[in-house]
Amino acid sequence: MEYVSLEGLRTDGRRPNEHRFCACTFDNPISQSNGCSGSAEFKLGQTCCVAAVFGPMTSTSTMQNAIDPLAQEQLKVTVEITSAAFGTDALFAAAPAGRKTSSLANKNTSISSKSDRKNKELALKFEQILSQCVDAKRFPRSEVYVSAATINDDGSASAALFNSIILALVDAGIPLLDVFVAMCATRLDGETLLDQNEVEERGRGAECFVVAETKERKKTDGLKGNIGFNSKNNDDDANDDDVKRIVSYDIYGGKLAATAVDGVLRACAKGCDEVATVMRKAMKKRLAKLASTTKNM
């Protein structure tokens, strides 16, 4: 299959370095139904993810405190990720009549278990990353529970999940060290495709997941500074305020040449900067709404 045409367009009409339309909101049914401290919804194209935050509350994990006494002096973040059954194509098939029902049930069970295992691995990865993003010393001996779900998966669901969690933490009033944004990319047909969709994910190319610390920038002259690794092609001052630092990245799913790693990471970092603009606008709008509500009280 041709993922990039001769005109330089992808299957959905985007350029290789363009991401899909993204939107985020804090007003969703989750915040009104389960009494959570904060919630948010993030959309990246047709991919939709929601997250809810409960806490901070008193930590009950005494086993971890016994192993590491210093752990009780910091905020612990627990993440749980689920996927809606109607949000994936694998579970759309209806049960046929007769003896084929049992075989389909076994197939759906294996697909479900594989999805559960993937969600658990992703939740563990998010817990490790969020420990570097949250100001954990503000709430000693406390714990925050985060529940995130993929409503519709049309590619780059891991990035959408992480961004929804960041927005939900902000809505809950959990202090962050900065605004952290996630972005995915893949390598197909010798091109770096930012924010891959479901069709491009099936191409089985090397995929990259990046979480970057973004700063509000006054200049728009492209990517500047060190992005988390020592690059010989980077001649900018490392002490610049516009420096972008990659907190975490993971490359999986295929082989990727060492010469292409730098380009993939830089494409993801630039995409994080563009998505951060949308997230910051939503945060400021939410803060203004809460401030006006407080004045009326």
GUTORZA-479937 format. One record per residue (C-alpha): z, y, x; residue number from 1. Coordinates in nm, 2 decimals. Example, Ala and Ser with C-alpha at 12.3 -4.5 7.8 and 13.67 -1.06 7.14 Angstrom:
! residues 2
pz  py  px  resi
0.78  -0.45  1.23  1;
0.71  -0.11  1.37  2;
! end
This chain:
! residues 297
pz  py  px  resi
0.00  0.00  0.00  1;
-0.08  0.35  0.12  2;
0.23  0.56  0.11  3;
0.08  0.87  0.26  4;
-0.28  0.97  0.17  5;
-0.54  1.13  0.39  6;
-0.45  1.46  0.24  7;
-0.09  1.42  0.36  8;
0.06  1.36  0.01  9;
0.30  1.08  -0.09  10;
0.27  0.87  -0.41  11;
0.46  1.13  -0.62  12;
0.27  1.43  -0.47  13;
0.53  1.55  -0.22  14;
0.48  1.63  0.14  15;
0.65  1.39  0.39  16;
0.92  1.65  0.47  17;
0.99  1.75  0.11  18;
1.28  1.62  -0.11  19;
1.28  1.59  -0.48  20;
1.42  1.84  -0.72  21;
1.80  1.83  -0.71  22;
2.05  1.96  -0.96  23;
2.43  1.94  -1.00  24;
2.67  2.02  -1.28  25;
3.04  2.00  -1.34  26;
3.03  2.01  -1.72  27;
2.98  1.64  -1.81  28;
3.14  1.40  -2.06  29;
3.35  1.24  -1.79  30;
3.57  1.54  -1.75  31;
3.65  1.54  -2.12  32;
3.72  1.17  -2.17  33;
3.94  1.02  -1.90  34;
4.16  1.31  -1.79  35;
4.05  1.31  -1.43  36;
4.13  1.59  -1.19  37;
3.77  1.67  -1.12  38;
3.42  1.53  -1.19  39;
3.06  1.61  -1.11  40;
2.71  1.49  -1.17  41;
2.43  1.50  -0.91  42;
2.06  1.44  -0.97  43;
1.80  1.39  -0.71  44;
1.47  1.35  -0.89  45;
1.52  1.06  -1.14  46;
1.83  0.93  -0.95  47;
2.14  1.03  -1.13  48;
2.50  0.97  -1.01  49;
2.84  1.08  -1.14  50;
3.18  1.09  -0.98  51;
3.54  1.14  -1.09  52;
3.85  1.22  -0.89  53;
4.21  1.13  -0.98  54;
4.49  1.28  -0.79  55;
4.64  1.37  -0.55  56;
4.92  1.13  -0.64  57;
5.20  0.97  -0.45  58;
5.08  0.70  -0.22  59;
5.17  0.34  -0.31  60;
5.01  0.16  -0.02  61;
5.33  0.06  0.17  62;
5.15  -0.21  0.37  63;
4.92  0.04  0.54  64;
5.22  0.27  0.61  65;
5.40  -0.02  0.78  66;
5.11  -0.09  1.01  67;
5.04  0.28  1.09  68;
5.34  0.51  1.04  69;
5.13  0.82  1.10  70;
4.90  0.72  0.80  71;
5.17  0.83  0.55  72;
5.15  1.19  0.68  73;
4.79  1.23  0.57  74;
4.60  1.21  0.25  75;
4.44  0.87  0.18  76;
4.11  0.86  0.00  77;
4.02  0.54  -0.19  78;
3.66  0.51  -0.32  79;
3.52  0.27  -0.58  80;
3.14  0.25  -0.65  81;
2.98  0.08  -0.94  82;
2.62  0.06  -1.08  83;
2.52  0.08  -1.44  84;
2.35  -0.24  -1.56  85;
2.08  -0.03  -1.74  86;
2.01  0.18  -1.43  87;
1.83  -0.09  -1.23  88;
1.51  -0.27  -1.30  89;
1.65  -0.61  -1.19  90;
1.86  -0.64  -1.51  91;
1.60  -0.52  -1.76  92;
1.46  -0.86  -1.83  93;
1.55  -1.00  -2.17  94;
1.67  -1.35  -2.20  95;
1.38  -1.58  -2.31  96;
1.43  -1.85  -2.57  97;
1.50  -2.21  -2.49  98;
1.61  -2.36  -2.16  99;
1.50  -2.07  -1.94  100;
1.81  -1.88  -2.04  101;
2.04  -2.05  -1.79  102;
1.81  -1.99  -1.49  103;
1.78  -1.62  -1.58  104;
2.15  -1.60  -1.61  105;
2.20  -1.75  -1.27  106;
1.94  -1.50  -1.13  107;
2.11  -1.20  -1.29  108;
2.45  -1.33  -1.16  109;
2.32  -1.35  -0.80  110;
2.16  -1.00  -0.83  111;
2.49  -0.86  -0.97  112;
2.70  -1.01  -0.69  113;
2.46  -0.87  -0.43  114;
2.49  -0.53  -0.59  115;
2.87  -0.55  -0.60  116;
2.88  -0.65  -0.23  117;
2.65  -0.35  -0.15  118;
2.87  -0.12  -0.35  119;
3.18  -0.24  -0.17  120;
3.03  -0.19  0.17  121;
2.91  0.16  0.07  122;
3.26  0.25  -0.06  123;
3.42  0.15  0.27  124;
3.16  0.36  0.46  125;
3.24  0.66  0.23  126;
3.61  0.62  0.29  127;
3.56  0.64  0.66  128;
3.33  0.94  0.63  129;
3.56  1.13  0.39  130;
3.85  1.09  0.62  131;
3.67  1.33  0.85  132;
3.56  1.57  0.57  133;
3.89  1.62  0.38  134;
4.17  1.83  0.51  135;
4.41  1.53  0.50  136;
4.71  1.71  0.64  137;
4.74  1.93  0.32  138;
4.88  1.65  0.11  139;
5.11  1.42  0.31  140;
5.21  1.08  0.16  141;
4.95  1.12  -0.11  142;
4.65  0.94  -0.23  143;
4.32  1.03  -0.40  144;
4.12  0.78  -0.61  145;
3.75  0.84  -0.64  146;
3.53  0.66  -0.88  147;
3.15  0.70  -0.85  148;
2.87  0.53  -1.05  149;
2.49  0.52  -1.03  150;
2.35  0.59  -1.37  151;
1.99  0.56  -1.27  152;
1.86  0.45  -0.93  153;
1.51  0.58  -0.84  154;
1.57  0.58  -0.46  155;
1.82  0.75  -0.22  156;
2.11  0.66  -0.44  157;
2.36  0.65  -0.15  158;
2.29  1.02  -0.08  159;
2.32  1.11  -0.44  160;
2.65  0.92  -0.47  161;
2.80  1.10  -0.17  162;
2.70  1.44  -0.29  163;
2.85  1.38  -0.63  164;
3.17  1.27  -0.47  165;
3.18  1.59  -0.26  166;
3.13  1.80  -0.57  167;
3.40  1.61  -0.76  168;
3.65  1.67  -0.48  169;
3.57  2.04  -0.49  170;
3.62  2.04  -0.87  171;
3.96  1.86  -0.82  172;
4.08  2.13  -0.57  173;
4.09  1.89  -0.28  174;
4.04  2.11  0.04  175;
3.74  2.02  0.26  176;
3.68  2.12  0.61  177;
3.33  2.24  0.51  178;
3.05  2.15  0.27  179;
2.92  1.81  0.37  180;
2.58  1.69  0.24  181;
2.41  1.35  0.26  182;
2.04  1.28  0.28  183;
1.82  0.97  0.32  184;
1.48  0.92  0.49  185;
1.25  0.63  0.57  186;
0.98  0.56  0.82  187;
0.65  0.44  0.67  188;
0.28  0.46  0.79  189;
0.40  0.63  1.10  190;
0.55  0.92  0.90  191;
0.90  1.02  0.83  192;
0.94  1.04  0.45  193;
1.24  1.25  0.34  194;
1.43  1.14  0.03  195;
1.24  0.82  -0.04  196;
1.19  0.71  -0.40  197;
1.21  0.36  -0.54  198;
0.85  0.27  -0.45  199;
0.90  0.38  -0.09  200;
1.22  0.19  -0.06  201;
1.03  -0.13  -0.14  202;
0.81  -0.06  0.16  203;
1.08  -0.21  0.37  204;
1.07  0.05  0.64  205;
1.36  0.16  0.86  206;
1.59  0.37  0.64  207;
1.83  0.64  0.76  208;
2.14  0.78  0.59  209;
2.28  1.10  0.73  210;
2.59  1.31  0.64  211;
2.58  1.66  0.79  212;
2.83  1.94  0.80  213;
2.64  2.25  0.67  214;
2.73  2.61  0.71  215;
2.61  2.90  0.50  216;
2.33  3.04  0.71  217;
2.19  3.39  0.72  218;
1.88  3.30  0.91  219;
1.59  3.09  0.78  220;
1.40  3.02  1.09  221;
1.43  2.65  1.08  222;
1.68  2.40  1.23  223;
1.89  2.54  1.52  224;
2.15  2.41  1.75  225;
2.30  2.08  1.83  226;
2.30  1.84  1.53  227;
2.55  1.59  1.66  228;
2.38  1.43  1.96  229;
2.26  1.56  2.30  230;
1.89  1.64  2.26  231;
1.69  1.75  2.56  232;
1.45  1.93  2.32  233;
1.73  2.15  2.20  234;
1.74  2.48  2.39  235;
1.96  2.68  2.15  236;
2.32  2.78  2.23  237;
2.56  2.51  2.12  238;
2.83  2.77  2.04  239;
2.61  2.94  1.78  240;
2.76  2.98  1.43  241;
2.45  2.83  1.28  242;
2.50  2.50  1.46  243;
2.46  2.19  1.23  244;
2.66  1.89  1.32  245;
2.59  1.54  1.19  246;
2.91  1.37  1.10  247;
2.77  1.02  1.05  248;
2.44  0.85  1.04  249;
2.33  0.49  0.98  250;
1.99  0.34  1.04  251;
1.92  0.01  0.88  252;
1.65  -0.20  0.70  253;
1.39  -0.23  0.98  254;
1.29  -0.15  1.33  255;
1.27  0.21  1.45  256;
1.14  0.33  1.78  257;
1.38  0.53  2.00  258;
1.13  0.81  2.02  259;
1.13  0.85  1.64  260;
1.51  0.86  1.59  261;
1.53  1.23  1.69  262;
1.27  1.33  1.43  263;
1.42  1.13  1.15  264;
1.77  1.27  1.21  265;
1.63  1.63  1.23  266;
1.44  1.58  0.91  267;
1.75  1.46  0.73  268;
1.96  1.75  0.87  269;
1.70  2.00  0.75  270;
1.71  1.83  0.40  271;
2.09  1.85  0.40  272;
2.06  2.22  0.46  273;
1.83  2.27  0.17  274;
2.04  2.06  -0.07  275;
2.35  2.25  0.04  276;
2.21  2.57  -0.09  277;
2.19  2.42  -0.44  278;
2.54  2.27  -0.41  279;
2.69  2.60  -0.30  280;
2.54  2.79  -0.59  281;
2.69  2.53  -0.83  282;
3.03  2.56  -0.66  283;
3.03  2.94  -0.68  284;
2.93  2.93  -1.05  285;
3.21  2.68  -1.12  286;
3.46  2.90  -0.93  287;
3.36  3.21  -1.12  288;
3.40  3.02  -1.45  289;
3.74  2.90  -1.36  290;
3.84  3.25  -1.25  291;
3.73  3.40  -1.58  292;
3.92  3.13  -1.77  293;
4.24  3.21  -1.57  294;
4.21  3.58  -1.65  295;
4.18  3.52  -2.02  296;
4.50  3.31  -2.01  297;
! end
